[in-house]
Amino acid sequence: MRKRMLILRQSGVLPYRMTAGKAEVLLVTSTRRKRWIVPKGWIALGLSAADSAAKEALEEAGVSGHVVTPAIETYVDRKWGYPCEMELFLMRVETVLDDWSEAKQRKRQWLSLSEAAKRVKSKTLKHLLIRLEAQPALLDQH
């Protein structure tokens, strides 16, 4: 009998806005290590990966907007020793709240794509930010 491998699933968003024709992305700090990351979390029961990612953006960063499907990036990371599939969506931010549910646990900051690429630890996220900077039309079309 074959052993089935547990695969965890998360989704997240890369929140962005256009300011004077230039893209800016919103990063948040993780709650424990205070690293710069994107809003992400477990896919909520009954929600699509994109809807769950939008929920995380509101909770973790206090932003809402248009989530672009399909995911711009899907990759596998390790979480607690298990493979964890991450679906990452672009979100064009329409609303930024002054107060949100995790405001006391996280910082948030709007950054240029190049500055954001310097701050994140994830190689996949770093490469995505560099790719978006090289191909800004990927953001402009949304």
N, C-alpha and C positions, 0 to 999 in steps of 0.2 A: 504494500500500500504506500502510495506517495505521500510525503509530508507536505502540507500546504503552508506556504510562507505568508505570514501576516504582513500586509502592506498598509501602512497608515496613510491617510490622505488629509492634506491641508490645502487651503487656497488663500490668496492674498491679492492685494492691489498695489500698483505703483501709481499713487495719486500725482497728477500733474496739472499745470496750468500754463497758459501762454501769457507772457508779460513782455510787451513791446517786441513781439515777434520771436522771443526766446523762450524755450521750455524751462520750467522750474519743476522740480519734483519735491514731494514732501516726505521726509524721513521722520521716524519716531524712534525713541530709545526703547530698548527691551527693558522689561521690568526688573530683572535680576542683575544682569551684567552691564546694563546701561550702554549697550552697543547700538549703533545706528542701523535700523532695519526698516522694512516696509510693514504696514499693517497686514497681519496674517493670523490664521488660526485654523482649528479643526472645522471641517465642513459640517454645518449644523444640520441635524436631522430634519428632513422635509424641505431643505433649501438646495438649490443648485449651487455648484461651486462658485459661480459668479455672484449670486445673491448672498451667499455666505461671506464672500470676500468684501462685499459692500457693507455688510453688517459689522465686520471687523474694522473697516475704515472708520465707521461712525463711532464705534466704541473706543478704539485705540488712538485715533487721530482727530476725531471731531469733524470729519469731512464727509460730504456726500456728493454724488454726481452721477455721471453716465459711465457705467462699466461696459467696456468694449469686449465683445466676444467674437471669436474664440480667444482663449488665453494667448498672450504674447510669448509666454515661456512655460514649459512644463519640464520639470527636472526631478530627479530623485536624490534625496539627502538622507542622512541617518538621524534617527531620533530614538533615544533609549536603546540603541543597538539594532533597531529595525529599519528597513527601508521606508521612507516617507515620501510619497509623491506630492509635489507642490505644483499647483496650477496658479500662475501669476497673470493677472489681468491688468490692463491699463484702465485708469479711471480719470476721466476729465472732471476735475473738481468744479462744482457749481455753488456749493455752500460750505463756508468755514465757520464753525461754531466757536464762540469765545469760551464756552464752558462745555465739557463733555465728560462722559462717565469715567474715563481713566486719566483725566487731566492732572490729578495729583500724583500719579505713578509714572507718567511719561513726559518727556519733552518732545516737542516737534519743531521742525525747521524746514523752511523752503530753501532749496539749494539749486544751483545750476547742475546740469547733468555731470559735468566734469568734477565739480566739488563733491557731489553725492558719490561718484565712483571712488573718490579718494577715501571717503568716510566708512563705506560699508566693508565688512569682512568677507561676506559671501562672494566667492569667485564668480559664480553664475550671475549674481546680481550686478557685480562690478562689470562683467563683460556685456550684460544687457544695457547698462547705462552708457557704456562706451559706444556700443552699436547704435543706440538711439541718438547719441550726439553726432555720430558720423552720418546718420540717416534721419534728419529731423522730420522728413516727410512722413515717417511712420506715426508721428504724433499729430502733425498738421491735418492729416486726413480724418481725424476723429473729432 
